[in-house]
Amino acid sequence: MKVSLTLLCLFEGFLQATAQSAGQTSEFHLGGDYLIGGLFNIHYVATAHFQRPQVLCLKCKNVKNYGLFQLMRFSVEEINNSTVLLPNISLGYQMFDHCSDIHSFPGLFKLLSVKDSIRPLEEGSMRLPNVIGVVGPFTSTHALTVAPIFMSNLFPMVSYGCSGSVFSRKNLYPSFLRTVHPNKDVINAIVGIIQNFSWRWVAFLNSDDDFGKDGLEQFKARIEESDICLAYYKSINHDTDYSQVFKQLEEQNIKVIVVFAPKVYAEAVIESAVQLNVTNKVWIADDGWSLNKKLPNMEGIQNIGTVLGVAQPVVTIPGFTDFIYSATSQRVHGGDTEQEMFCNQKCSCSNVSVKSLLRADPSFSFPVYAAVYAIAHALHNTLRCGSGTCHRNITVYPQMILEELKKSNFTLLNQAVQFDENGDPKFGSLSIVFWNHSGEAEEVGFYHFQQSTHLSINKTKIKWFTNGEVPTALCSSECPAGYAKKPNGIHKCCFSCEICKTKTYINITENPFRCISCKDTEWSAEGSTSCTPRLLEYVLFTDSGAMLTMVLEGLLLGLIVSVSAVFAINYNTPVVRSAGGPICFLNLGCLSLCSISVFFYFGVPTPAFCVLRYLPFILFYTVCLSCFVVRSFQIVCIFKISAQIPNIHIWWVKYHGQWLLISAAFVFQAVSITISFSCDPPSPYNETSWYPEQIILSCNLNIQASICSLLLLLSLCCLCFIFSYMAKDLPKNYNEAKAITFCLLLLTCTWVIFITEYMLYRGKYIQIFNALAVLSSLYSFLLWYFLPKCYIIIFQPSRNTQQYFQGLIQNYTKTISQ
């Protein structure tokens, strides 16, 4: 603020000196009831060192901005001729050639002066400056310089070309509005073009000023979450070595180049590209130079590649052409005395022809037109105009115009002019252009802002340097389906491809850099892009294997019942007694109870099914083995131990040792099962590791928790085998022990085969094999121990007599005594 006050005081004397010429005729000034200020950079001053304000003799080089200058004059004249907008009110203007910051300050202070005098310490609200609002300036750099002066008193500025993002911050620029979209919108359109053609590897050349730096910042922020990589960026100025820039672009194989810079820098880039023979590139222009008239007709321009751009839509303003012819005629016959005093330059634009004006870059024409009309409508509403008249008695302060500007809502050339809360336009669109071979910027698409942002491009209109095919811009080619990207370096666009392994898949929309593991209920082959639900596998009761197993189970029960009937009928015969007598019936009953578990190997496993699959077999097979241990021990005791240690046989008979042993084994096993199944009961288990495409429904038995139960079974088998083996030399026809030994060998072979099969195969039919192993364990004792005895009882009754058994024992006694 101190700097602004100092500058105001410094130039007050200048304003008073120039006040005397205010009444002269000029293109830069038009008198009226209310004045609108205008800032246009018609000339270029490359250096801006501080010196005393003076007149500079420069020719009118910026034809485009001179055309915008004339458009503001036309707009004011059109409003004055209107009977609807500002009736009975004359609108004037005070415009300055804002060619540099230092040389333009006198013009700025002229706008803020009150009766050609500035009183910086006066209360702003009590002062009535010369103008009610300012149109301009064009560039962000100029706006950053002059805007703080106007913001201090909420003096309204409506820019037609300043697109810097910082001006949307109302805490810094409360009275700044614009009719051109901010850089953010232009960058969104540029990124939309890049994404539309699937380009990923791009460069960004920006001017080394506020405009270019803001564009680069917006571009980086916009592509951060996209799949576009900024391979190279460079701030360019008058001293840039373009040969080095293009060399680096070639080294990185960059095909798409965004040039975000004012016209003077953009022309330097393209001209250097032509001179250095840079070929086969895609150039994307911002809206400041995409409609350039000079470059598309430059010799050799076709060699650099294809030029696309984002442009302000070309809007034909009715009556402007006639106004240009009229204004040019007046300028030729008139004088420019006052221009030398107020625009800081000798604004000799007599060298500009009507033809060159009408052929100039039409960008930003409508924004100038809309800016003037926005201030006019704000004044119209402030003066409460209506019914062909306005209230002239209302004192108009700039702040009042600002409030009405914020509420703008009028239609201009079929567009609804409105501003959002940041002072940015809510109207308009951007054109997508292509520089064709005729040297013209041909419109090939649009970027609309209304309602939802939408980009549309007619790709058939674009003639690529690749003879029809859209050029590619990739650091690395896209990975085939089912491959994940493995980053190479700092850029996400540079990668190698790695196939996703089995049980994983790649979802490129979610994360193209990581293979995602499938759920336990899903599977995938190598190189998959999705998971497939696993097939649930279990043995149905209607399965042929299950039905065969149940038929064998039924046959087993039938044989047990038959054997039990034969033994019951012949209970007092020597064969039944030698087989164990009442223990035989306990053994046969337990065999039938063991067979119950076979039914629970089929169907969908449930907690109850899993318990019943193991509980009956483990518990009652323990009793079966105990019975055979007792029977083996009795045989050895009768024929061998009783002769040497008679007390053992006496004690065994007296205290019913066989029942004690069987009961002890049963109780121990029952307690062990109760404890282990309480801690970790058998439960349904999904086998997913063996077959990736299947889930095998099974039951899980915790071996560690059930170790006591299994060790008891193993111990009983070993004892039974030891006792039966000790009786291998008993009478030849007395084959009790031999039959038990053979049954144990079959039992051992059965479970060895099953365990081997279980280690090699875990499919659903392992349940059938398990059920068959259980049946085989039961059949081994039934077929090779009980059925031979039934055969003797039924078909060899002569061997089922007391005399026959006594004869065997006597012969054995004689043999061992010899």
Secondary structure, 3 states (H helix, E strand, C coil): CHHHHHHHHHHHHHHHHHHHHCCCCECCEECCCEEEEEEECCCCCCCCCCCCCCCECCECCCHHHHHHHHHHHHHHHHHHCCCCCCCCCCEEEEEEECCCHHHHHHHHHHHHCECCECCCCCCHHHCCCCEEEEECCCCHHHHHHHHHHHHCCCCCEEECCCCCHHHHCCCCCCCEEECCCCHHHHHHHHHHHHHHCCCCEEEEEEECCHHHHHHHHHHHHHHCCCCCEEEEEEEECCCCCHHHHHHHHHHCCCCEEEEECCHHHHHHHHHHHHHCCCCCEEEEECCCCCCCCCHHHCCCHHHHEEEEEEECCCCCCCCHHHHHHHHHHHHHHCCCCCHHHHCCECCECCCCCHHHHHCCCCCCHHHHHHHHHHHHHHHHHHCCCECCECCCCCCCCHHHHHHHHHCCCEEECCEEECECCCCCECCCEEEEEEECCCCCEEEEEEEECCCCCEEEECHHHCCCCCCCCCCCCCCCCCCCCCEEEEECCCCCCCEEEEECCCCEEEECCCEEEEEEECCCCEECCCCECCCEECEEECCCCCCHHHHHHHHHHHHHHHHHHHHHHHHHHCCCCHHHHHHCCHHHHHHHHHHHHHHHHHHHHCCCCCHHHHHHHHHHHHHHHHHHHHHHHHHHHHHHHHHHHHHHCHHHHHHHHHCCHHHHHHHHHHHHHHHHHHHHHHHCCCEEEEECCCCCCEEEEEEECCCCCCHHHHHHHHHHHHHHHHHHHHCCCCCCCCCHHHHHHHHHHHHHHHHHHHHHHHHHCCCCCHHHHHHHHHHHHHHHHHHHHHHHHHHHHHHCHHHCCHHHHHHHHHHHHHHHHC
